[in-house]
Amino acid sequence: MTDGYMDPALLYVRWIRPIGPVVAGAMAALTGLVSSDDGTVRDGVVAMVAGFVGLFGILLVRRLEVLRVVRLVTWFDVAFVTAAYSLDGASGSHGAAFLWPLLAAAMLLRPRDAVWTGLGLLVGVVVFGEIRGDLDWSSYAASAIGVIAITALLAMLRTNEHRVARERADLARQLDAAQRLARVGSFEFGVDDDVVAWSPQTRRLYGVDEGVELGVERLRALVHPDDIPLVGAAFVGAFERAEPFELDMRINRADDGDPRVLHLVGRAVDGVVPPRLFGTVQDVTDLRRLDAMREEFVAAASHELRTPTSIVLGFATTLTTRWDELADSDRREFAREIDDAARRLSLLVEDVLQATQIESSTVSCKSESFDLREEVLEVVATWPGKTPIRVGVDEMGNDGSTFVIGDRLRTRQVLGNLLDNAERHARDATRVHVQIRPAFSGGSVVTACVIDDGRGVPAVDRDRIFERFVRLDRSVVGTGLGLYISRRLAEAQGGSLVVEDAPGEHGAAFAYSLPADSHHGLAATKR
């Protein structure tokens, strides 16, 4: 069944088919009574009976497909008309009745249904005419030619109409599918009729349901007040000066009030009267947010690069120009400063490269067994930071296994990032604590929790801080890549990284978990 023909088919089954014959039959019967023409009265009664029989179609359509009901009703009409002809051989009195099912089949059903209906009428008339023995072959031949010609013509028209409607429906579905994939909608606006026509994808972008009529005032209500003059000027320029426009516009979605940024591109079409404007709309909220974060990252990275670069350049220049004047202790101190700055530069470059690899899905992790507690102790022992770090074991004791399955080098990188992040946010660099949570009997993960006593992380931001370039505290230097890289590396090893509240009044706890090595876990349990 073609969706475009549902409404006409329902209209025919529920109203035209039952009411049309009843009204026409009643008028014929009254006319026959007035003129004392028994044949006309009989024809009117027959038509009324056919109309009342059509009421069953209303009941059937609740259980069957509507076009199937039209087909059944049409076939009934074929049988009914031919049976009526068998009772009264005056074919002229039933000429309109012959065309009734034919027209219904040709206009509502498939072309082949119209052809079969026409053939059914002809065969029925021939059979009953032969039975009566009064078939007029000359008039029959003329009628047959007429019926076949009408059926063929209607079938061809229906075929062409069906093909055009099907192609239009296919194109509409393809366009909607393409707009869904591209996340780009289209719109049309007429300056005279004040009606905005949106594609389904555009309605989805704005959060407007199908069937809601759209006008300029409705559109204005969705646009951010500060952007209304910008949009109005663009539309006026498009209509009055034929200037194409391209702009970003902020809206609040109609269904949930979610603020979004839409990118509009449009122009007025030449030669169309009244003037109309066509355009496309795309949701660029995430792109603009990412652009802002990238700009922030560039600024932060520039600052991060500038400081160690200046240190390297300054001390290297001093060593080069004043080597003989400097004492050995000064030379060693300058060399340590250069080494420290070079390490900072190396870490920054490594973060950028690591983030690029993660985005391109080229980061690979090994799957090996190692002791997470030993790796924590090793990283803490070689930690170059200035904040004191204390390593402890979960209060339940150390009788659980701390062996995990993961990548040893990636784990050290994650721990280093977490320690660096904790030191940046610790309150006056007073305390960073690493707590080991072993996998006791039945445990599936081992966790290293890096705890600081800084300002903590609000609950609303606990997922956002793991996104690229995000920095909640702008006063703390950094690129906003460390936590993003750490979570992705943890997930690549089958583990996780989440942020929790610190045990005290202040601070945050970053829990880095890896799958426990069950074999070592069993051994630890037995011991």
Secondary structure, DSSP 8 states (H G I E B T S, - for coil): --GGGHHHHHHIIIIIHHHHHHHHHHHHHHHHHHHT-HHHHHHHHHHHHHHHHTHHHHHHTTTS-HHHHHHHHHHHHHHHHHHHHHH---GGGGHHHHHHHHHHHHHHS-HHHHHHHHHHHHHHHHHHHHHHT---HHHHHHHHHHHHHHHHHHHHHHHHHHHHHHHHHHHHHHHHHHHHHHTEEEEEEETTT-BEEE-HHHHHHHT--TT---BHHHHHHHB-GGGHHHHHHHHHHHHHS---EEEEEEEE-TTT--EEEEEEEEEE-TT-SS-EEEEEEEE-HHHHHHHHHHHHHHHHHHHHHHHHHHHHHHHHHHHHHHGGGS-HHHHHHHHHHHHHHHHHHHHHHHHHHHHHHHHTT------EEEEHHHHHHHHHHT---SS-EEEEE-TT-S-SB-EEEE-HHHHHHHHHHHHHHHHHHSGGG--EEEEEE-B-TT--EEEEEEEE-SS---GGGTTGGGSTT--S-TTS---S-HHHHHHHHHHHTT-EEEEEE-SSSS-EEEEEEEEB-HHHHHHHHH-
